[in-house]
């Protein structure tokens, strides 16, 4: 029997970064060109940079705007964030604040970091302040700004290199429980079923490259993993917008139903304001849905496409899409019903007016 230490020794990370993303919905829409000009005018210090985010093989329509800003370093477990934060702005109104923590040392140390990052109130509060700052800077470039209380956070452990060469498949076999605990931010021992589920969504390119995607975090082992990370960050923003849109549609349906019930029981019928309000709810949510789904296209890279599909399945984005489309159809049905009832009520009023005019005309002849 072999007593090789490589089978039991925890791999050591030579170079890596942990990225923590907080995604918010901050406005109905953003004019990125105007926002870029306002940021340039308001931040002429060299510590703040803004640029278009266009990784290789990406086709953004349009490309989001990234701002790098100085902030206080935050200690998390034995690690600490860099003294800068990237704030990424999308034209459909989403904003993501991204923090980076350099990684070095045993792979097992990532478990303490993962647990400490779970619902981290310090980073959460700072991320909201960063988004509020950006909204204040871009001003009128944001259409109907309103920072939603809803937030979607995600952690990406991006390992560029280990101290010794590591076979990705062997790593998933020998350290599967440690990897599952890192991804799930669980310091207790997980069951075999939970471990298998945590490691189920993974893709590989080379023998030493792997991406494991879970609902709370992802592990990217790749010497050039920037594009993979960008895909995961956008998928997290997409999930945030799907959750936000689903919540908005629930409110829109409740409001439309209340209008439908109240006006149907009354005598005055539906006003133009009622119809316009329901139509605005329907159009706004439909435009947001299309904007999120059509922003990112992956061009000519099958591996990134596989990564995105894996993230799509893990985040249940298709289920969110189906739910939103169903609610949009319901809202359309309510609008049509309100419109039909309003038309019917107007026709009834016109008929009564005609009858009254005829009666008055006949009465005048007798007079």
Secondary structure by P-SEA (a helix, b strand, c coil): ccccccccccccccbbbbbbbbbbbcccccaaaaaaaaaaaacccccbbbbbbccccbbbccbbbbbbbbbbbbbccccccccbbbbbbcccbbbbbbbbbbbbccccaaaaaaaaacccaaaaaaaaaaaaaaaaaacccccbbbbbcbbbbbbbbccccccccccaaaaaacaaaaaaaaaacccccccaaaaaaaacccccccccbbbbbcccbbbbbcccaaaaaaaaaaaaaaaaaaaaaaaaaaaaaaaaaaaaaaaaaccccccaaaaaaaaaaaaaaaaaaaaaaacccccccaaaaaaaaaaaaaaaaaaaaaaaaaaaaaaaaaaaaaaaaaaaaaaaaaaaaaaaaaaaaaaaaac
